[in-house]
Amino acid sequence: MMSGIKTFVRDGAALHVDDSGGGGLPVVFQHGLCGDAQQTAEAFPVDQGFRRITLECRGHGASEAGDVSAFSIGTFAEDVAALIEAGDLAPIVVGGISMGAAIAALLAVHRPDLIRGLILVRPAWVSHSAPDNMRPYAEVGQFLSALPADEAREAFLAGDTAERLRVEAPDNLASLEGFFARSQQAITAALLQRIAADGPDVSDEELGTIRVPTLIIAHGRDFVHPFALAEGLAALIPGSQLVAITPKADDRIRYLSDLRNALGTYLRSSTDGFAGVNMGRRSPDRPTHR
């Protein structure tokens, strides 16, 4: 059972934390762009030996948006770092899906004192900002900033990008189409445009300095998260393990099963390496003002 949603306040914005609770190995596991804790919960292994903690980023899930000009991978990473410190959880295993993977990679480079293990699922960035694979997100954001949601959806679905994704990556298209139904249209538009133009603020050389057990998970038939990006990260991060799983577009149930199994295998096999990990002496539900 989930232990409930807790509030963490930073820079005046109330951010929500989804904590599975228990005394297992704590893992901060972050969602993707315009996702929420439901995404990480369904992807994470159901095992009492692990405790999943997801901070819903500004403008996502039940978290407040705050100042939209602050939307960035860097800001989201700072929020996660502050949560880890407030919960006295460091060093901890940190990971995420897509944007969440970029947040985790940034922390591994710039806050290695917080990180004991690293999980990068379906990464959408290596080191460069505004990669071509994020263009569909930017396009959806542009339509949402210019038109009512229904008209924006129709315009996007009639375009070349949607036509290409129908063939090459139907799961990506389904995710993008879902963004038109999100509440707070202006915030969604800002998130999509700002994050698609952003990057994790790390260099290839800095990625090569990561020295914690690293798992990278990816699959084919994914325009936004091409397998080649995962291969690039695996080549840069010393000793990292790259695992290929079933594409979500082929079989969503098998995709989730493969993903949970890969995560569980990594966490269980790394138990010795994580020996002595701080299980947290202070609950992260304590509001913290920064």
Rosetta blueprint (number, residue, H / E / L):
1 M L
2 M L
3 S L
4 G L
5 I E
6 K E
7 T E
8 F E
9 V E
10 R E
11 D L
12 G L
13 A E
14 A E
15 L E
16 H E
17 V E
18 D E
19 D E
20 S L
21 G L
22 G L
23 G L
24 G L
25 L E
26 P E
27 V E
28 V E
29 F E
30 Q E
31 H L
32 G L
33 L L
34 C L
35 G L
36 D L
37 A H
38 Q H
39 Q H
40 T H
41 A H
42 E H
43 A H
44 F L
45 P L
46 V L
47 D L
48 Q L
49 G L
50 F E
51 R E
52 R E
53 I E
54 T E
55 L E
56 E L
57 C L
58 R L
59 G L
60 H L
61 G L
62 A L
63 S L
64 E L
65 A L
66 G L
67 D L
68 V H
69 S H
70 A H
71 F L
72 S L
73 I H
74 G H
75 T H
76 F H
77 A H
78 E H
79 D H
80 V H
81 A H
82 A H
83 L H
84 I H
85 E H
86 A H
87 G L
88 D L
89 L L
90 A L
91 P L
92 I E
93 V E
94 V E
95 G E
96 G E
97 I E
98 S L
99 M H
100 G H
101 A H
102 A H
103 I H
104 A H
105 A H
106 L H
107 L H
108 A H
109 V H
110 H H
111 R L
112 P H
113 D H
114 L H
115 I E
116 R E
117 G E
118 L E
119 I E
120 L E
121 V E
122 R L
123 P L
124 A L
125 W L
126 V L
127 S L
128 H L
129 S L
130 A L
131 P L
132 D H
133 N H
134 M H
135 R H
136 P H
137 Y H
138 A H
139 E H
140 V H
141 G H
142 Q H
143 F H
144 L H
145 S H
146 A H
147 L L
148 P L
149 A H
150 D H
151 E H
152 A H
153 R H
154 E H
155 A H
156 F H
157 L H
158 A L
159 G L
160 D H
161 T H
162 A H
163 E H
164 R H
165 L H
166 R H
167 V H
168 E H
169 A L
170 P H
171 D H
172 N H
173 L H
174 A H
175 S H
176 L H
177 E H
178 G H
179 F H
180 F L
181 A L
182 R L
183 S L
184 Q L
185 Q H
186 A H
187 I H
188 T H
189 A H
190 A H
191 L H
192 L H
193 Q H
194 R H
195 I H
196 A H
197 A L
198 D L
199 G L
200 P L
201 D L
202 V L
203 S L
204 D H
205 E H
206 E H
207 L H
208 G L
209 T L
210 I L
211 R L
212 V L
213 P L
214 T E
215 L E
216 I E
217 I E
218 A E
219 H L
220 G L
221 R L
222 D L
223 F L
224 V L
225 H L
226 P L
227 F H
228 A H
229 L H
230 A H
231 E H
232 G H
233 L H
234 A H
235 A H
236 L H
237 I L
238 P L
239 G L
240 S L
241 Q E
242 L E
243 V E
244 A E
245 I L
246 T L
247 P L
248 K L
249 A L
250 D L
251 D L
252 R H
253 I H
254 R H
255 Y H
256 L H
257 S H
258 D H
259 L H
260 R H
261 N H
262 A H
263 L H
264 G H
265 T H
266 Y H
267 L H
268 R H
269 S H
270 S L
271 T L
272 D L
273 G L
274 F L
275 A L
276 G L
277 V L
278 N L
279 M L
280 G L
281 R L
282 R L
283 S L
284 P L
285 D L
286 R L
287 P L
288 T L
289 H L
290 R L
